[in-house]
């Protein structure tokens, strides 16, 4: 009885305070939680989640169990109060399969969708015994999968996070990478993936070869961790369809792939001018696509005028920024953009720091870290031939920011500005 009262109190408290922080559908990296006697609470997408336990359990295990709520979004897109009420039958069925006597059982959404259908809200009636994937050692892949054309698509995606000071010094940099796969293979194949791993190269006497030292590596549950620890080979039986095989991080010095120089000149509260130079600092054979340079402007700016050597410029007053869009930015090139705004209001000089310039881009067939797929072997007992496809992509991360300053002009930018103004 006390536990029920405790849960009711926690529900009411979470309901009252839940609008302090909002989270997306994906499980948040930071969770605001309160742990009491045998209960743990957290909030996801404005929904309070409460889990009770009658034995001591580590907090990490509890949050991992609560994170299984992401399975619900595979059945109904929006995770909110109305969708939960409309789909309570499916939720009961999912909870019955997710947990068994308080222990996590089947948590893979692809396996759950095989025998919990959204149309009838009923379990598949294939027989009294549970599906083979539940009792199989490879619970993330079904048996009897067949394709007319066997293919594997592997994407190495790296995101670059940078913070550059106004004088051009890199204050913080990191590379966050992931290897994502789309598998369309028949049967129960085994895949072996080899990378230019620094530890592997040193163990095999190839320390001088070009290699990458991976940090904070996280693997999908299908990877045989013991095999990786022994010989650094990534061996696994993949799930069917799309999944993330692994993620990694590198804390290393990264040169800005697209370098930005800015000059901001303010004229006695009547107008403000921007001179922005963008230069690509990667090899000429590579090209950055869909480049967007976001330049913050004063909130009271008006009467915009733009001139640029390439691309298009758009003023977004609701965001107080100018977006310079360049569809294709080859390596070794540099472009200039000039913007002019009027300042109708007379205000005191802003003593706070100026918002930084941010850059968005995507470079196909290129990795900043130099990671390479050395081989991708597909082994299946029937011996069929399969086609592996590998693609590399580098893109901006959540943070590529360059701080600005007034009158920060350089000789190279002055020379480039003179050529630009004469055109």
N, C-alpha and C positions, 0 to 999 in steps of 0.2 A: 504494500500500500504506500509506503514511504517513497519507493522508487517511482511510482506513478505520479505522486504529487511533485516529486523533484523534476520529472520530465515535463509536467505541465508548467511549472514555474520557469524552466529553461526555455520552453517554447514561447511563452509569453514575453520573456525578456528578450529573446532573439527577435521576435516579431516587432517589439517596440524599437529596438536599436539597430535593426538590420540595414536601414538605409544610410548608415554611416559610410559603408564601403560597399562597392558593387564589383562583381567579378564576372568575367565572360564564361561561356559554357565550358571551356577547357579548364582543367583543374588549376587553381591559382598557385603561383610560386610562393606567395606569402599568404598565410592563413591566420586570421584572428580567431583564437579559440580560447575557451575556458574549460578547465578540467576540474570537476568536482568529485564527489564520492561515487565511483563506478559509472560516471557519465562524462561524455566528451561532446562538445558542441562546436560547430563552425558554420560559416555562411558561404553559400555558393549561389551566384546568380540571384541574390536577394532571397534565397530560400534557406531557412535554418535547418541544419542537419544535426541530429542527435543520435548518439550511439551509446548504449549501456553495456557494461561488462561486469561479470561477477567474479572475475579473477584478475590478477595484475597483468596488464598488457602494455607493451611499449607504445608511446604516443605515435611513433612513426608507423607502426602497424595499423593503428586505429585510423589515422588519416589516409593510409593507403587503401584500407577497406572502404572508407567513406568516398574515396575518389572513384569507386566503381559506379557512381551515379552518372558518369559520362556515358555509360552504356545506354541509358534512357534516351539520350539525344540521337542515337542511331535509329530509334523507333519513331520518335516524334521530335521534329526539328527544334522547336523552342521549349526550353526547360523552364516552365513557369507554372503558376498556380492553376490556371485554366486547363493547360495541357495535362497536368497530373490528374485533375478530376475527370477529364474525358477519357483517360487511358489507365484508370486504376486497375482494371483487370490485367492488362499487360504488365503493370508494375508488380502486382502480386506474383505473377508467373515468373518474372525476372528475378525477384527477390528469392523465390523458392529455389531457383537454380544457382543464383550467385552465392547463397549461403546455405550450408547444410550443418545443422546442430551447432551453429555459431562459428563455423569454419568456412573461409572462402573456398568455393568449389570451382565453378566454371565462370570465368570473367572475360573471356574473349568474345567480342560482339559478333564476329563472323560465325563462330560455332553456335552461339545462342540463336542466331537468325535461322539456323538450319531446322530447328524443331520448335521454335516459338515464332509463329507467324503473326503479322499484324492484321491480316485480313479477318481471320476468324477468331483471334485471341485465344487459340487453343494449341495445345501440344500436338505435334504430328503423331498420328496413330499408326506407327509402323510396327508396333508390337509391344509387349509388356517390358522388354528389356530396354535400357537406356541407349542412346545413340553411341556408336563406336567411338566417337571423338571424346566422349566423357571418360571412358575407361581406357582409352588408348594412351600410350606413352607420349605420343605426339598429339596433344589435345588441341593444338591451334590449327591443325590441318585435317581435312576430311579425307577418307579413302574413296577411291573410285573416280577421281577427277580426271577428265579427258578433254583434250584440246586437239583440234585438227592441225594447228600450227603452234609449236612450242617456242615460246619467246620469253626472254627476261630483259627488263629495262631497269638500268641502275643509274641513278642521278646522284652525283656528288655536289652538294649545295653548300657553299660557304657564305656566311654573312660577316661583314667587316664592321666593327664598332670603333669609332675614332672620336677623339676630342682634341682639337687643335687650338692653340692660343692665338691671340691677335698677331704676335710676332712670328708665327709659323712653327712653333715648337709643338711636338706631339705630346700632349699631357697624358693621354691614356689610349691604349689600343689593344684589341683582342680580335681573334677570329673564332667564330662559332660555326662549326660544320655539322652536317648530317648526311647520311647515306640513305636514300629512300629507294625502294624497289617496287616494281610492278611485275608480279610473277604470273605467267600463264603457262604452266607446265603440267603435263599429265602424270598420274601416278604419285609416288612418294619419293621425289628426287632429293639428293643431297648436293648442296652447293658448297664450294670452297672458294673463298675470296682472299686474295693476297694483295697487300698494300706495301708501299715503300716505307715500312715501319722502321724507325731508327733502331729500336731494340733488336728487331730481327736481323737487320743488316750488321749490327755489331756482333751478335752471337754467331753469325755465319762468316765473319771475316770480311765483310764488305762495308766497313765503317766509313770509307772515303766516298762511297756512292751517295747520290742525292737522296736524302731520306727526311722524314718528318717525325718529330717526337710528339705523340698525341697525349693530351691530358684530359682528365675528367671524362674518360670514355664510359659510355653507357650503351649496353646492348639490348636488343630485343630478347625476349625469353627463349626464342628458338635457338640462339647461339650456344654452342657447347663451350662453356667458360673454361673447363679444365683443359680442353685442347688449345684454347687461345693462350692460357697461362704457360703451357708446356712449350709450344713451338710457334706461338703468335699467328697461327692459322685460324681464320674465321670460318668455321665449319658449322653448317646448319641445314635443317629441313625447313624450308620457308613456308609461311602461310600462303594461302591462295589470294591473289589480288594485290592490293597496295598496302604497304606498311613501311615503317621506319626501321631499318636494320640497326643503325647505331648513330650516336651523336658524340661529338668531341669538342674540345676547346683548346686554343693555343694562346697563351699570354706571351706575345712576342711583339717586337717593334714592327709596325706596319707603315710603310710609306703610303701617304694618301694617293689613291688611284686617280682621283680627280682633284687637282689642286685648285683652290680658290683664292684669289687676291682681291681685296675690296678696298675702295676708297669712298668714304662717306663725307660729304662736305655740306655743312649747314650754313645758310646765309641769313644771319640776323632774324631768325624766326619768320622769314618770308618764303623761303623755298629750301629744298634739300635735294641734293644730287647724289646719285650712286654710280660708281664705275666698277664693274665686276668683270674680272678675267678668270676664265675657266681653262685649265690645262690638263690634258690626260697624260698620266705618268705611267703608262703601261706600253707594251710592245705594239708596234704598228700593225702587226698581223691580227690583233684583237680589236674589237669594236664594242663600245658600251651602248646599250639600247635603252630607250625611254628614260633619258636622263632628265631629272627635275632638280632645279636649284631653287630653294625656298629662301627668299631674302625678306627679313622682317622690316616693316616700315612704320612710321608713327601712326597712331590711331586717327589723328585728325588730318592726315594727308589727303589731298585731292588733286584734280587736274593732272592726271598722269600723262607723261610723254616717254616713249621708249624708242630705242634704236639698238639694233643688234646685228652682228655679222652672220648669225645662223640661228635657226629655230624661231620660236614665238615666245612672247612675253605677255602674261596676263596678271592683272591686278585683282586681288581678292580682298575687298575692303572688310568683309565680315571676319576675316582671319588676320587682318592688318599685315599682309604679306604680298610679295610679288613672286610669281612662279615663272621661272625661265625654263622652258621645255625644249630639249634637243632630242630629236628622234634617234639619230645615229651620231655617235661621237667616236671617231677612229682614234687609235693610239697615236701619241706624238703630236697631237693637234692642240691649238689654243684658240679660244674665241672670246669676244668681248661684248658686253651689254652695258648700255647706259640708260639710266632712268632719271626722270626729273619729276618732282612733286611740288605742289604749292602747299604752304602751311598757313591757313587763314587765321588760326587762333594764336594768340600771344600767350605763351606759357613759360614758366621758369625752366631753366635747363634741367634736363633729366639727369640726376646724379647717379641713378642706378645703372647697373651694367646693361649693355645692349644685348638683346636676344641673339643667339648665334645663328649663322647661316647653316642650313641643313641641305644635304645632297642625297638624292635617290638615284639608283642606277641598277643595271643588270648587265653582266659581261658573260656571254656564253663561251663555252670551250676554254675556260680559264679558271685557275684556282690561285688564290693568293699565297697559300701555305706551300704549294708545290706538291700536294698529295697526289698520288697516282695509283690507279688500279693496275697491278702487275698481271693479274690473271683472274678469271672467273670460270671455274670448272663446274660442269653440270654432270652429275653421275646418277644414273637411274638404271634399274636392273633390266629393263627392256632394251636399253641401249639406243634409244632414239636420238636423233640429232636435234639440238636446240640452238637458237640464235641469241647470243647475249649482246645487248646494246648498252654502251656506257656514255654518259654525258656529264660534262662539268659546267657548273654555273657559279659565278661570284656575284653577289648582290650587296647592296647596303644593308646593314643591320638596323636595329632599332635606333641607333645613335651614330650618325656621322655629322658632327657639328664643328663649325669653325667660328671662333669668336671674332667680332669685328671691333674696329676702333676708328675714331675720326682722324682724317688726314694721314692715314697709314700708307702713303704712296711710296713705291719703290722705283728705282731707275728703270727696271725692265718693264714695269707697268706703264711708266710715263712714256717710254719709247713706243710701246704698243698703242697707247691712247693717242699719241700724235698721228700714227699711221691711220688709226680708225677715224679720227676727226677729219683727216684730209680726204677720205673716201666720199 
